[in-house]
Amino acid sequence: MNGVAIALGLASAACFAVSSVLEQQAAKREESTRTIDPRLLFRLAHRRLWLLGWIPDGIGTILQALALRFGALALVEPLLVSGLFMAIPLEAAIERRRPHRRDLLVVAMGVAGLTAFLVTANPRGGVEEPTTLGWVGVGAAVGAIVAVCLLVAWRTQDATRGLMLGIATGLLYAVAAALLKSVTEKIPDDLTGVVTNWHLYALLVIGGAALTLNQNAYQGGPIAAPLTAIALLDPFTSVLIGVTAFEEELSLEGTRLVVGLLGVVVMSVGIWLARRTRSS
């Protein structure tokens, strides 16, 4: 494993944790909106707390891009899950309360499941750029799941709504990370290719959609529900994209396969339990 990529990934996770809590605190102060309402972003843009959250977010994005430059997608993205252990206690500290034990249990289950999967799978790097068919497959699969999540979120509220929007956000962030990797591979050797290639513009559209859903998700109660889904599904989906599109390899054979599948089950249960996290 690349030590530089790991260090950059962990630093990025810390920045994203601080950013997530600041943005969530600002979003909770706004009147609840529909599932997809870009106007929420305009209202949040007038809140200093939300704008302040963009500072660590920007730093985290830069660190993430650098980490992807040094390491495989399936290595870097899972490191971001460590931010969960910082975000939930930080939210509790800001709200002057103790972290809810159920929230910590949900996080522990999710992280344990994801860790078991990643350790046994041992993802390794593949090609620098997926084929067009690979990108189409990723877009179709993620698009279908996101559509279902939005439909469920439209019909629910509170933590369940936040969880569904969190799942959709995590999936879109994973796609955005894959696009970001493709873009950074061309820097600094082919800046013209970066501007003329569709990856950059797809990244802007998908990143904007993910940002909108993310802020709407934060209005659904405590941060544990949406952030757990985002922090776990972003890296897990990144691994799947890495395998299917970037041709990254996994070592899932024999006992490793059993442990890996068990990890996926535990992680899924943790995400599902997040729908009943307690309000502060």
ZIRA-V535883 format. One record per helix or strand of 3 or more residues. SS is the DSSP state (A for helix, B for strand). FROM is the first residue (numbers start at 1). TO is the last residue. Records with the same first field share a line. If there is no record, write none. Layout:
# ZIRA-V535883
SS->FROM-TO ; FROM-TO
This chain:
# ZIRA-V535883
A->3-28 ; 39-44 ; 48-70 ; 73-94 ; 101-121 ; 132-155 ; 158-184 ; 191-196 ; 198-217 ; 223-244 ; 255-276
